[in-house]
Amino acid sequence: QVHLDESGGGLVQAGGSLRLSCAATRRTVSIFGMGWFRQAPGKEREFVAAISWSGDNIYYADSVKGRFTISKDNAKNTVYLQMNSLKPEDTAVYYCARRRTALDNNDYRVSPIYYDYWGQGTQVTVSS
């Protein structure tokens, strides 16, 4: 069993920044691709960012490109999402997730179906 524990959410004014963390149990981020998703009230869960198991490939949703940065620390088994220039439309519950397949070089996966373990989510609220 793998547990993913997100933290770092909160309330911030538009234009502000937050850094989300996702700490994983067991050896996870060094051999599995990881993703961040978000879900706003009444909307479907949407892709935000992903990082390949090797760390060589990173992908972002167009809506966050240039403002958000995904990174990971294999030694700490933790994935991060640095969010800058936040907008009210970024308000959502943010989830980290682990890819289903280890060492998978087909790393451009934006659908939640490619991820098997999910954290409990952390709320991000951006006020205008």
Salt bridges, closest charged atoms under 4 A:
GLU46 OE2 - ARG38 NE 2.57
ASP62 OD1 - LYS65 NZ 3.09
ASP90 OD1 - ARG38 NH1 2.88
ASP90 OD2 - ARG67 NH1 2.73
ASP104 OD2 - ARG99 NH2 2.74
ASP116 OD2 - ARG98 NH2 2.87
